[in-house]
C-alpha cells in the first residue's frame, strides 16, 4: 500500500491551497474596501497534530475497509444502501474525514475573528455542497431506488427539477396543498385599515370581555405575518385573543415596483406609528400594548424612539421576540457584512429598486445548507420524492421582497455601524434615536439555539433600555422556539431574577431557572399586568371611519413575490 501521507498531500501544500482558496473567496464576500486579503497563517503545532491525526485516521479507514464497510454516523448516509455498497461507504467515510480535517485547518488558522468566521462558513458551504450524497453517481440510496422503480424515480426527479426551475426555488413541501386564508392564516377577523404599505387586521374576540388596552403585533417585513397564525393549535394570534386581548396585526404589503423608492422612514412612520395610531382610535384607548417579532421588533423600537422624541407615549408596554436592537452579536450573518458589501448595496439601490425575496430566502436557507437546501435536492431530484406537506415550510417558501433603499439603510445603520444604540447617531423620521427616552416596561425573549438572532444579541436588549424589563430564554431556534404553544407541552424556557441583568447572556444563563413547557403563559401573565381593566368585548370590527374592508387575512398577504 502506498504511504498514507499521500492522502494528506503535505502540510505545506494544504496550507498554501487553503490560503489561496481563501484569497479567491474574498471576491465573493467583498471583504475589504481596499480588496486586499486579510493575513492568514497557520499554527504550526496544530497543523502538525492535524497531519498526524489525518494519516492515522486514513490508515485506520483503509485497513477497516479491507475487512468490512466503514461505519457511517452521519444521517445523510444512514440508509442501509450505503452500508451495503462498499464503494459508496468508503467514499462517504473519506468525505467525512476530509470535512473534519478541513474544519481542523480552520481551527489552526491564525487571523482575525471575522476572517476566521468567514473561512469557517466557506468551508461549511463547500463541504455541504460536495457531499457524495448530492450526486447520483455516488448516492447508493438513490441508485437503489432507481433500480427498484425501474428508472421511475429518476424520471420523477427530472420532473421535480423542471418544476422547481420554473417556480424559481427548491420545493421544501408540496405547496399545492396550501392556500393562505383556507388552511393557513385562518383565525377569524377583518381588515380595518390599509394604505400603500400595510393592512391592519383586527381579530374577532374569543372572550366575552377583553382588556381595555388593545394589543398590536408587528411581524417581520422580511416574512409574512402568518407564521404567527399557521394553524389554530399553534397560532400566537389566536392565543392572544383567547387570553382576552383585543388583537390587531400588521400585514405587510409584498413590495412591487410601485414601492421601489420606499425608505426605512416610510416603514416607521407609515406602518408602525400609523398602526399604533389607528389601533388607539379604534379602541378609544390612550395607550396600547405592542409586540415586535425579529425585524418587526427593530422597527417597533425605532417607532417608540421616534414617538418618545416627539413627547408622545402611546405604548404602555412592548414585547420583543428574537429581536436585534444592539447589533454587536449578529452570529453567522456577520460574515456577509462589511463596508464594501454595504456600499455595493447602496450603489445598487441608489435610484430605488427591490431586493428580491427569493435572494433573501436563499441566503437564509444556506445558513443551514444540509437541512434547508441539499436535503431537498437529494429527495426531490435524485430520489424523485414529493416533499410531505408542512405548513411551516410552505410559509418559509412564501418569500417577500424588500424596498432596496430601505434595505440598504438598514444594513448600514444596524449590522455595519450599529448606530441605533448610539444616542443621537441615527436619524429616523426627522428625529434622533435615543433609547434612553423609551421607558415603558419590556418583555424580551430570545431563543437559545437561534442562528439568526443569537441569544447574546437578543439578551443585549436588556442593556439598552432604562425601564423595567423581563428577559426569558426559550429552547430551540428562531421559529420553533417562538412558536411553542402550551398545549404541545414541548421544550422548556428559562427565567432569571427580577431586575438583575448582568452584562452578558452567559452570566444571566448561569443563574437562570429552567421551567418545563412553553414560555407563552409566562408572557401572558406579564402582559395582563399592563393591559388595564376588562371591558365588554366589541360586537363589531373597527370604529367610525375605520370600517371592515375585507375578511382576514386580507389580500396583501396573498400577493406572491415575483422574479
N, C-alpha and C positions, 0 to 999 in steps of 0.2 A: 504493500500500500504506500502511496506517496506520502511525504511528510505533511501532516495535517496543518502545519503552519502556512501552507499554500492557500488554505481556505481563508486565512486571515489576510494574507497579501502584504504583510509587513506593517508595523505600526506607523512608520513614517509615511507610507503611501496612503493609508487610510486617513491619517491626519490631514495630508495635503488634499485628498479628494473631498473630505468634508468641508475644509476651509474654502476650496474652490466652489463647491456647491452652494455654500452659504453666500459667497460674493455674488453669484448669479441670482440667488433667491432674493437678494436685496432689491433687484429691479422690480419684482412683483409687489413687495411691500412699500417701495418708495421710502426707504427708511430714514434717509437724512437729506436735508435740503441741499447739501453740497454733493450728494451722490457717492460719497466715499464710504467704503465698508468699515464698520467698527472693527477694532483689532480682535483677532481670535487666535488664541494659543491653547495648548492642552497641558494639563497637569501630568508630568512625566510618570509619577508614581501610579496614578490612576490608570494611565494608558498602558503601562507595563502589566499591571494587575489584570486589566481587561483583556489584554492579549493572551496572557496565560490562561485565564478563565475560558476564553473563547476556544482555544486549542484543546483544553481539557474536555469541554462540553461537546465539541465537534467530534473528538476521538471517541467519546462515550457513545454519542449518537450513531456513529458509523459502526462501531462494534455491536451495538444493540440491534441495528437494522439487519445485521447478518444472521441474527437468530430469530427475531420477531419484529413485527411492525411497531414503530415508535408509539408511545402513549401520548395522546394529544388532549390537553386540558382546556384548550380554547373552545368556546361554544360554536365558533364558526366551523369547527371540524369535529363536532360532537356526533354527527350521524355515523352509524356503523359502516357505511360505504367507505368512509375514509380509512378506518382501521383495517378493512378487508382488502384494500388496494395498496400494495407495498410502495409503489412509486408515488402515489398521492400522499400517503402517510409520511414518507421521507421528505418530500417536497415541503409539506406543511411544517414539519419539525424543523427543517433548515430555515424556513421563513421565520418561524418564531424565535429561533436562536439569533438570526441576523437582526431581527427587530430589537431584541433585548440588548444586543451589542451596540446597535446604533444609539439607543437611549442611554447606554453607558457612556458612549462617546460624548453625548450632550452633557452628561453629568461631569465629565472630565474637562469640558471646555472652560477656559478662563477668559471671561469677557464681562461686560456689564449685564445687569439683571434683565433689561428689556431685550437685549440681543439674545441672551440665553433662552428667554421665554419664546422668542420668535423661532429660534433654532429648534426648540422642542416641538413647537407647533408644526413646523415644516416637516420634521421627521415623522411626527404622528400622522400627518396627512399623506406623506409618501408611503408609509407602512400600511396604512389603511387601504390605499388605492392599489397597492401591488400585492395584496394577499392572494394566494393561489385560488382561494375560493371564488374570486371575482372573475375567473377565466374558465370557460367551458373545457379547454384542453387539460386543465388541472383539477377541476371540481369533480371529484369522484361521485358525489351525491347527484349532481345534475346529469352526469353521464349515465348513471344507473337508471335515473328516471326516464331519460331519453330512450334507453333500451326497453324498459318496461312498458312505455306508452307507444313504442314503435315510431318514435320521432314526433308524436303529437305535442309533447311538452316544448320541443324546440319551435314548432310552428306557432304554438300559442305565445311563446316568448317573443317571437318576432312581431306578432300582432300587438302584444302589450307594448313593445318598444315603439312601434309606429304610432300607437295611440298616445303615448307619453310625449313623443316628439311633437305631435300635433298640438297637445294641450300645453306644452312648454315646461312641464315639470314631471319628476318621477312620482308615480302614484303610490301613496302610502296606505290608502284604503280604497274601497270601492265607492268612489264619490257619487255614483249614480243612485246610491241608496239613501242619500241625504238631501234634504231641502230645508233651507232656513225658513223658519216660521211654521213648518209642517212637523218635523221630528227633531229639530234642534231650535233653540230660542223660542220656546212655546209658552212661556209664562204670560198670562193674560194682561193686556194693557193697551194704551193708546199713545200715539204721537200727539203731543200737545203744543209743540213749538218746533219750528225749523227755520234755518237760514242757509246760506250757501256753504256753511262749514259743518253743520251737525243737525241732527234731530234730537229732541228731548223726549224721552219715553217716560210716561207715568204708569205705574203698575197698579192693578186692582188690589185693594187692601184684602188681606186674608184674615183679619180680625175685626171684631165689632168696634173696637176702639183702637186708635193709633196715637202715637206720641205727637205732641204739638209741634215739635221741631222735625221737619221732614229730613229725608236722607238722600243725598245725591252721590252717585258713583261716577267717577271719571276713569274709564278704562284706557289702556294704551292706544295711541293713534297708529301704532305700527301693526296692530292686530284688530280684529273685530270684537265687539263687546261681548258676543255670546259665549266666550269662554266662561263667563260668569253665569251662563244660563244654558248649558248644554242639554241637560235633562232635568226633569223635576227633582230627581233624587239627589243631584249634586249641584243644584243651582244656588249660588250665593245670593242672587237677586230674590229668588223665591224665599230663601231662608230669612232674609232681612224683612220682607213683607210679613212672613209668618211670625216674626218676633214683634210685630206691632208698629213697624216703621212705614210711613208713607214714602214709598221708594220711587226715585227718579234716576234715570240712567242716560248718559251721553252716548249717542250712536254717531260715530264719526262718518262723515262722507268719505267715500273712497275717491281720492283726488283724480281728476282728469285734466285735460289741457286747460280748461277754464280756470283752474286753480294753480297754474304754473308760477304765478307771482306771489302766492301766499307766503307769509312770513311767520316766524315764531310769535311775533306780537299779535298777529291775527288769531293764532290758536289760543293765546292767553286772553285777549280782550273779547273776542267774538265767539269764543267757545266756553272756556272755564268761567270767566267773570259773567258772561251773558247767561250761562246756565244757572249760576248761583242766584242772579237777579230774578230770573223767571221763576225759579222754584220759590223764592221769597214771595213774589207777587201771587202766585197760585195758592200757596198755603196760607198767606197772610201772616207768616211768622217773621219776626225781625231777624232771627238767626236760624241757620240750618246746620246740619252735620254733613260732612263731606268725606269721601274716600277716594284716593287715587291709587291705581294699580300700575306698577312699573313706570313707564314713561308718563302715564297719566298722573302718577304721584309727583313727578318732577314738574309737570305742567300745573298741577294744583298748588304746589309750593310756590311757584312763581306768581300765580294769581293771588295767593294770600299775601305775598310780599308787596305786590302792586297795590292791593287794597289797603294794606297797612300804611303804605307811604301816602295814600290819599286820605288817611284818617278814617277809613271805613273798617267795620268789624262785623261782617255778616255771617261768619262761620264760628259756631260755638265750639266745635271740636273737629279734628281731622285725623283720618286713618291713612297711613302709608303702607301699602303692601309691596314687598320686594321692590323698593324704590331706591334709586341713587339720587342723592342730593349733594353729598360730598363725593366727588369722583376720584378720590385718591386711590381707591381699591376697586378696579373695574374688571379684575380677573382676566380671562383669556382674550376678551375683546380688545384689551390694550395693545395686543400685537399688531393691530391694524392702524393704530392712530399715531401719527407724528405730524410735524409741521408741513412736510411735503405732501402728505396724503390729504390733509385738510385744505391746503392751498389748491390742490388739484380739484377737489370738490367745489370749492368756492369759484374757481375759474369755470368749471363745467356748468355751474348753475348761475353764473353772474347775470345772464339775461333771462333767468327763470328756467322752468322745466320741471320734470318729475324724476324722482328717484324711484325706479320701478320696483314694485312689490316683490316680484319674483327674484330679483337680485338680492334684496334684503332677506327673503326667506331662504335662499340658497346659502347665504353667509351663516345664518343661524343653524341650518341643518349640518353644515360642515364643522360646526363646533363639536358635534357628536357624529363623526362620519360613519362609523360602523353601524350605529343604531338607526340613523336617520337618512343614510344615503346608500351605502353598499349592501346593507341588508335587503333593501328593496330591489336594487339592481340584480342581485342574485336570485331572489324569489320571483320577481316579475319576468325577467328576461331569460335567465339560464334555466330555471325550473318551470317556467310557464304558468306560474301560480297567479291567482287573483287575490290581492291582499284582503283580509277579512274586514268587515265593517267596523269602524271605530270612530265615534263622534269627535274625539279629541284630535285625531289625525286629519279628519275632514276639516276641522277648524284650522289646523296648522297649515293646510294646503290652500286655504281661502285667503290669499295674500292681499295686502293693501299697498297702494302707492304712497309716497310722501312728497309734498312740495319741495323742490330742490333747494330753494333759498332758505326755507325753514330748517331743512336737514343740515345744511352747511353751517348755519348759525349755531345749531345745537351741537354739532361736532366740536367747533372751536371753543365754545363757552362752557362746555361740560367736560367731555373726555380729554380734550387737549389742554385747556388752560385752567379748568376747574374754577371758573370765575364766580359761580353762584354763591359760594360760601365766603367770598371776599367782600365785605361790606362796601357797597358803592361801586364795585368794579363793573358789574353787568347792568346795562340799562334795558328795561323791558317796558313797553307801552309808555315810554317817556319818564319812567320812574326808576330810581336807583334801587337795586335789590339789596335789602338788608334784613336778613332773617332774625336779627335781634329784636325786630319790631313785631315778629309773628309769635304771639304769646299764648295762644289757645292751647288746651290740653291735646296731647297727641298719643295715638296708639300706633306703634311702629312694629311691623312684622318682617322677619327675614327667614328664608329657608336655608337649612344647614348645608345642603348639597347643591345650592343654586350655582350654575355655571355662567349665568347671565348677570345676575346681581349677587356677587359673593356675599356671604354672611358678614364679612368685615365691612363691605360697602353699605349694606343695609343698616348695620349697627351704628355706623358713623353718623347717621342722622341724629342719634341721641346727643351728640356733642355740638350740634348746630343751633338748636332752638332753645330759648330760655325757659319756656313754660313747663308745666307738669307733664311727665311722659311715662308711658308704659311700653317696655320692649318685650316682645315674645319671639322665640325662635321655634320654627316648626321643622319636622323631619322632612326628608326628600328634597325635591328640586323646585325650579321656578314655577311650574304649573301644578304638579302633583302635590307639592307642599301647601299651596294656597287652596286648591280645590279638594278639600278633605272634609266632607260633611260628617256630622256626628253619628248619623245612623250607620255609616260604614264601619265605625269602630276600628279605624286603622291608624297606624303610625302613633306619634306622640308629639309633645311640644314642651318647651322649657320656659320658665319664668324666673325672674330674679327679684332681689329685694327692692321694695318700693323706693324710688328716688335715688337709687345708688347705681351710677353709671360710670364705671372706670373707663379709661381712655380707649381700650381696645376690646374687640369681641372675645378673644381668648380669655382675657381677665374676667369678663362678665360670665362666660360659659363655665369657668372654673367653679363658680359658686351658685350656678343656676340649678333650679329644681325641676326634675323631669315629671311629666304628667302623661298618663296614657290617653290616647284618643285625639280628637280634633281640637284645635285651638278656637274654633268658631264660638262655642259657648262662652269662653273667656272674653273674647272680643264683644260678644253680645251683651254680657253683663256690664262691661265697661261702657259701651255705647249708651245703654239705658240710663246711666247716671248723668248723661249730658243731653238727654232727649226731652226733658221737661215733663209736664203732666200729661195724662192721657185724655183724649177727647174723642167724640164720636167720629167714626171713620166717614170720609166723604162718600156721598152717594153717586157722584158723577166725576168725570175727569176734567182737569183744567179749571179755569175760572175766568169770568169776564171775557177779555179779548183772546184769551188762550183756550181755544176750543179743540176738541178732538179732531185731528186731521185724518188719521187712518189707524188701523189696528197695528199694535206692536207685532213684530219687531220693526216695522216700517220698511220703506223701500231703499233707504240709503245703505243699510247693511247688506242688502241683496245684490248690490252692484259689484261685479267682479272686476278685478284689476286686469287691464288689457295690456298685452305686449310684454 
